[in-house]
């Protein structure tokens, strides 16, 4: 093959699908600077904004998933699928990619299915411990499947499944620092146990309510909290007198730009259980309490969390159990230093700092490419 490669990428709907696709594309671009990329996404989804921001071209398909909340909306699904397959076919025939990579999401199905049908080698990257239907279907036609969890051969063909981890932001790997230095940079007391709570860019009302109900207990324990609230509750929480009067102990933030610094400062982390979040937490190697988002597709966040719980690398509290179990479970971690050390050690199994590079290595090897 020519070094001027043409690569088709598809993945979207959530950041968990989009950012691994962008990371893989950037790694290929680094090795083959003359490469040409084309992303296929779903119209109206966040990839249509995030992919161009990363400097790549994208086209959108008029495709959506099955809507369990409004069954009438599903009447148009067959038409959307047919039109998406037709548009994907036309796009692929015009672009003539050397290979295609899918990371899941609505558009990934039609794009990679049509690529495979047209004889283009396809690769699949699955972020979760319970694969999405798109990737499970596509794996039959794929040259290789890259997973972030071990023992996935009951979902994917064993001989072409590689446990290599999720591509994550490079700065999470490079910018982690010593805990006391991170606490100092954030203006926190180095001697006090510090908890980081993250609920995603929009925030998690479940986590926010959990903290609101336990603020007095946190203050009484003399613990510190870095609290990423997200957009939804930031204004009300940042003006709450119970919180503001304890501002030396509680840092309320709508968004955390420097996650590596926040991870570094934490003694314990409370988080949702999205695939990319877990991959970053594994890199940070801090004891973690996971509260899976219960409405994620096929409840995959609970499956992600349980994979870590089964290896004693995390503890979990279900969304519905927060009022009864959140504080009690959190204290089991905070008040047992030996447990914290053990959990941190067990997280190393899931840490894959070279995931992006190893995925690209495998693609290059299987296609006999020369950089």
PyMOL commands that set and color helices and strands:
alter all, ss='L'
color gray80, all
select helices_A, chain A and resi 15-31+47-53+71-95+106-117+133-138+158-160+170-174+179-185+205-221+231-238+241-244+259-265+275-284+297-309+319-334+337-350+355-367
alter helices_A, ss='H'
color red, helices_A
select strands_A, chain A and resi 6-10+36-42+58-61+99-102+121-126+144-147+161-163+194-198+224-228+250-253+268-271+287-290+315-316
alter strands_A, ss='S'
color yellow, strands_A
deselect
rebuild
show_as cartoon
